[in-house]
């Protein structure tokens, strides 16, 4: 049985946004998987929904929970996406991608009528950037791309950023996303203008996507030991 902690409280509250017949974007990560487990209990009790997973790991979790899956190519709409975040800043700007699923997460979030973010209170920050910003890049010429990413980021902070290629755990092999791309983890400290930084990163050839989610989340549910708080834009 799952523990009744902050992530579970936030996930349970998010179920209030789920209605019968919805097509749901299913996020990735530990908090999203708790939501999927709770959603599976509702499905077993008769709730009819279809889920579009944001990662292969999410797909397996949804299958185990008994949730009917739908490929994004066969969806004519996505009513709601529920996902976690690595940081939540002012105006619900997010850093996501700690698990390396940011591209698919952003595609599905952008296609959704509503994005609900679930997290514990430690993810709320006054300024984004303490968590390293993931940038997904094409393997071809990634070292050149990394230098260009560094150039974009170096004028944003008092100290130069540290841009590192992500590796598989306990391995020298580069981490590969579900789409076969590399991840650059960019430790910066503080992102003063997330929207401008997002635009500049998108302009770098070789950057497939970045972990700044701007103007996508409209509801944030923050769980604590006693329950959950709903914040809306």
C-alpha positions in Angstrom: 0.0 0.0 0.0 1.3 3.5 -0.9 2.1 5.8 1.9 -0.3 8.6 2.6 2.3 11.4 2.2 2.5 14.7 0.3 2.7 13.2 -3.2 -0.2 10.9 -2.6 -2.3 13.8 -1.2 -1.6 15.9 -4.3 -2.3 12.9 -6.7 -5.6 12.1 -5.0 -6.7 15.8 -5.3 -5.9 15.7 -9.0 -8.4 13.0 -9.5 -11.2 15.6 -9.0 -10.3 17.0 -12.4 -10.8 13.6 -14.1 -14.3 13.0 -15.7 -15.8 10.0 -17.3 -14.9 9.7 -21.0 -11.8 11.9 -20.8 -8.6 11.4 -22.8 -5.7 11.9 -20.3 -2.1 12.7 -20.8 -0.2 10.6 -18.2 3.0 12.2 -16.9 6.3 10.6 -15.9 8.1 10.4 -12.6 7.4 9.2 -9.1 4.5 11.6 -8.4 2.8 10.9 -11.7 3.1 7.2 -11.1 1.2 7.6 -7.8 -1.5 9.4 -9.7 -1.6 6.6 -12.2 -2.0 4.0 -9.5 -4.8 5.9 -7.9 -6.5 6.4 -11.3 -6.3 2.7 -11.8 -8.3 2.1 -8.7 -11.0 4.5 -10.1 -10.9 2.6 -13.4 -11.4 -0.7 -11.7 -14.5 0.8 -10.0 -16.0 1.7 -13.4 -14.4 5.0 -14.5 -14.0 5.1 -18.3 -10.9 7.0 -19.5 -8.1 6.6 -22.1 -4.5 7.5 -21.3 -1.7 8.7 -23.5 1.6 8.0 -21.8 4.6 10.4 -21.9 7.2 7.7 -21.6 7.8 4.0 -22.0 7.9 3.7 -18.2 4.6 5.5 -17.8 3.1 3.1 -20.4 4.1 0.1 -18.3 2.7 1.7 -15.1 -0.6 2.5 -16.8 -0.9 -1.0 -18.2 -0.3 -2.5 -14.7 -3.0 -0.2 -13.4 -5.5 -1.4 -15.9 -5.8 1.9 -17.8 -6.8 1.8 -21.4 -4.1 3.3 -23.6 -4.3 5.4 -26.7 -1.5 6.5 -29.0 -1.2 10.2 -29.6 -1.6 9.6 -33.3 -5.1 8.3 -32.8 -6.3 11.1 -30.4 -8.4 13.9 -31.7 -8.1 15.7 -28.3 -6.4 15.5 -24.9 -8.7 16.8 -22.2 -6.3 16.8 -19.3 -2.7 16.1 -18.6 -1.5 15.4 -15.0 2.2 15.5 -14.5 4.9 16.3 -11.9 7.7 19.0 -12.0 11.2 19.4 -10.8 10.7 23.1 -9.9 7.6 25.3 -10.0 8.3 29.1 -10.2 6.3 32.3 -10.5 3.4 32.2 -13.0 3.7 28.4 -12.9 6.8 28.4 -15.0 8.3 24.9 -14.6 11.6 23.0 -14.9 10.9 19.4 -16.0 13.0 16.7 -17.5 14.8 15.2 -14.5 13.7 11.8 -15.8 14.7 12.6 -19.4 11.1 12.6 -20.8 10.7 16.3 -21.4 10.1 16.2 -25.1 7.1 13.9 -25.0 5.9 15.6 -21.8 5.9 18.9 -23.5 4.2 17.7 -26.7 1.4 16.2 -24.7 1.0 19.1 -22.3 0.9 21.6 -25.2 -1.9 19.5 -26.9 -4.0 19.3 -23.7 -7.0 21.5 -22.8 -5.7 21.6 -19.2 -2.4 20.8 -17.6 -2.5 20.0 -13.8 0.9 19.8 -12.0 1.2 17.7 -8.9 4.1 18.0 -6.5 5.1 18.3 -2.9 5.9 21.7 -1.4 9.6 21.4 -1.8 9.2 22.0 -5.6 7.8 25.5 -5.1 10.6 28.1 -5.7 10.8 31.9 -6.0 13.3 31.6 -8.9 13.9 28.7 -11.2 17.3 27.3 -11.6 18.5 25.6 -8.4 17.6 22.3 -10.2 19.8 21.8 -13.3 17.9 22.6 -16.5 17.7 19.6 -18.8 18.3 20.4 -22.5 17.5 17.6 -25.0 19.9 17.6 -28.0 20.6 15.5 -31.1 23.6 13.3 -30.7 25.1 14.6 -33.9 27.5 17.4 -33.1 26.3 17.5 -29.5 29.6 19.0 -28.2 29.1 22.0 -30.6 25.5 22.3 -29.4 26.7 22.2 -25.8 29.0 25.1 -26.4 26.1 27.1 -28.0 23.8 26.3 -25.1 26.6 27.5 -22.7 26.8 30.7 -24.7 23.0 31.3 -24.3 23.2 30.6 -20.6 26.4 32.3 -19.6 25.0 35.8 -19.5 22.0 34.8 -17.4 23.7 34.3 -14.1 26.5 35.8 -11.9 28.6 32.6 -12.3 29.1 30.7 -15.6 26.8 27.7 -15.9 28.0 24.1 -15.8 26.8 22.1 -18.9 27.3 18.4 -18.5 26.3 15.5 -20.7 24.0 13.1 -18.8 25.2 9.5 -18.5 23.5 6.3 -17.6 23.7 5.6 -13.9 27.0 4.1 -12.9 28.1 4.1 -16.6 30.2 6.0 -19.1 27.5 5.6 -21.7 25.4 8.7 -22.5 21.8 8.6 -21.3 19.4 8.2 -24.1 15.8 9.5 -24.1 12.9 7.5 -25.4 13.5 9.4 -28.7 17.2 8.5 -28.9 18.5 11.9 -27.9 21.1 13.1 -25.4 20.5 15.3 -22.3 22.6 18.2 -21.3 22.2 19.1 -17.6 22.8 22.8 -17.1 23.5 23.9 -13.6 22.9 27.6 -13.5 21.7 28.7 -10.1 19.0 31.1 -11.1 17.0 31.7 -14.3 16.0 35.4 -14.1 13.9 35.4 -17.3 12.6 31.9 -18.1 10.5 32.9 -21.1 13.4 34.7 -22.8 15.8 31.9 -22.0 13.3 29.3 -23.4 13.1 31.2 -26.7 16.9 31.6 -27.0 17.5 27.9 -26.4 14.9 26.9 -29.0 17.0 28.9 -31.6 20.1 26.8 -31.1 20.6 24.2 -33.9 20.8 20.8 -32.4 18.5 21.6 -29.4 15.5 19.3 -29.7 13.7 20.6 -26.6 14.4 22.1 -23.2 13.0 21.6 -19.8 11.5 25.1 -19.4 7.7 24.7 -19.5 6.2 28.2 -20.0 2.5 29.1 -20.0 1.5 25.4 -20.0 0.4 24.6 -16.4 -2.9 26.3 -15.3 -3.4 24.3 -12.1 -0.8 23.3 -9.5 -1.6 21.0 -6.6 0.8 21.1 -3.7 0.7 18.2 -1.3 1.9 18.3 2.3 1.6 15.9 5.3 -1.9 17.1 6.0 -3.5 17.3 2.6 -3.2 19.4 -0.6 -3.5 23.0 -1.7 -4.9 23.9 -5.1 -3.3 26.9 -6.9 -4.9 28.2 -10.1 -4.0 30.8 -12.7 
